[in-house]
Amino acid sequence: VQLTESGGGSVQAGGSLTVSCTTSGFISKCGVGWYRQAPGKEREMVSIINSDGITTYSDSVKGRFTISFDNAKSTLYLQMNSVSTDDTGVYSCAARRKGDGVCVVAHWGQGTQVTVSS
């Protein structure tokens, strides 16, 4: 599986930005997702969508971010609205698979920087 992010950049607080991730190869039932790493912090899950279209969001982005997957384009999206400076970080897409009975990340994209200014 190959993953290539695009669409990162700078945005003012309160604004919107969409990041994309083109995928190639087989996507398992565990699906794909977005993770982010802020400066000086550990990487965290932002949102996941599985092969049935079921979505999961972290509490910090729920109601503001929307994840979607376009099957025709094999592209994953993350629509980010009402962003704040806390949303600054490197956003990476990931493909997940079953490992020891749970879904784990198997492949990472290279990441795209999102910077929110106040």
C-alpha positions as CSV (number, residue, x, y, z in Angstrom):
1,V,0.0,0.0,0.0
2,Q,1.3,3.4,-0.9
3,L,-0.1,6.6,0.6
4,T,0.6,10.1,-0.6
5,E,-0.7,13.2,1.2
6,S,-1.4,16.6,-0.2
7,G,-3.2,19.8,0.6
8,G,-1.4,20.9,3.8
9,G,-0.5,24.5,4.3
10,S,-1.2,27.5,6.4
11,V,-4.6,28.7,7.5
12,Q,-5.9,31.3,10.0
13,A,-7.7,30.2,13.1
14,G,-11.3,29.8,12.5
15,G,-10.7,28.9,8.9
16,S,-11.0,25.6,6.9
17,L,-8.6,23.3,5.1
18,T,-8.8,20.0,3.4
19,V,-6.0,17.5,3.2
20,S,-6.0,14.5,0.8
21,C,-4.3,11.1,0.6
22,T,-4.2,9.1,-2.5
23,T,-3.9,5.4,-1.9
24,S,-2.8,2.5,-4.0
25,G,-3.0,-1.2,-3.1
26,F,-5.4,-3.2,-1.0
27,I,-7.2,-1.5,1.8
28,S,-8.3,-3.9,4.6
29,K,-11.6,-3.9,6.5
30,C,-9.8,-1.9,9.2
31,G,-9.7,1.0,6.8
32,V,-7.6,4.1,6.7
33,G,-7.2,7.1,8.9
34,W,-5.6,10.4,9.7
35,Y,-3.1,10.9,12.5
36,R,-1.2,14.1,13.5
37,Q,1.9,15.0,15.5
38,A,2.2,18.5,17.0
39,P,5.6,19.9,17.9
40,G,6.9,18.3,21.0
41,K,4.0,15.9,21.3
42,E,3.3,12.3,20.5
43,R,1.4,11.3,17.4
44,E,-2.3,11.0,17.9
45,M,-5.2,9.5,16.0
46,V,-7.5,12.2,14.5
47,S,-10.0,10.1,12.6
48,I,-10.5,6.7,11.1
49,I,-12.9,5.3,8.4
50,N,-13.3,1.6,7.9
51,S,-14.3,-0.3,4.8
52,D,-18.0,-0.1,5.9
53,G,-17.8,3.6,6.0
54,I,-18.0,3.8,9.8
55,T,-16.1,6.8,11.1
56,T,-14.3,7.5,14.4
57,Y,-13.1,10.9,15.6
58,S,-11.0,12.0,18.5
59,D,-12.8,14.1,21.0
60,S,-10.7,17.2,20.1
61,V,-11.9,17.3,16.5
62,K,-15.4,15.8,16.8
63,G,-17.9,18.2,15.2
64,R,-15.3,20.1,13.4
65,F,-13.5,17.6,11.1
66,T,-15.0,15.2,8.6
67,I,-13.3,12.2,7.1
68,S,-14.4,10.6,3.9
69,F,-13.1,8.2,1.3
70,D,-13.8,8.4,-2.5
71,N,-13.7,4.8,-3.7
72,A,-13.6,5.9,-7.4
73,K,-10.5,8.0,-6.8
74,S,-9.0,5.8,-4.0
75,T,-8.5,9.0,-2.1
76,L,-9.0,9.8,1.6
77,Y,-10.0,13.3,2.7
78,L,-10.0,15.2,5.9
79,Q,-12.1,18.3,5.9
80,M,-11.1,20.6,8.8
81,N,-13.4,23.4,9.8
82,S,-13.1,25.9,12.7
83,V,-9.4,25.1,13.1
84,S,-7.4,26.4,16.0
85,T,-3.7,26.7,16.7
86,D,-4.0,23.4,18.6
87,D,-4.6,21.7,15.2
88,T,-1.1,22.6,14.0
89,G,1.0,19.6,13.2
90,V,2.1,17.1,10.6
91,Y,-0.9,15.2,9.3
92,S,-0.2,11.6,8.1
93,C,-2.6,9.2,6.6
94,A,-2.3,5.5,7.5
95,A,-3.6,2.2,6.2
96,R,-4.7,-0.2,8.9
97,R,-4.8,-4.0,9.1
98,K,-5.7,-6.7,11.6
99,G,-2.9,-7.6,13.9
100,D,-3.4,-9.9,16.9
101,G,-7.1,-9.4,16.7
102,V,-7.0,-5.6,16.7
103,C,-6.7,-3.0,13.9
104,V,-3.2,-1.6,13.8
105,V,-1.4,0.8,11.4
106,A,0.5,-1.1,8.7
107,H,1.5,1.7,6.3
108,W,2.2,5.4,6.7
109,G,2.2,8.3,4.3
110,Q,5.0,10.8,4.4
111,G,2.9,13.5,6.1
112,T,1.8,17.0,5.3
113,Q,2.3,20.1,7.4
114,V,-0.7,22.0,8.6
115,T,0.0,25.3,10.4
116,V,-2.8,27.3,12.0
117,S,-2.0,30.9,12.8
118,S,-3.9,33.1,15.3
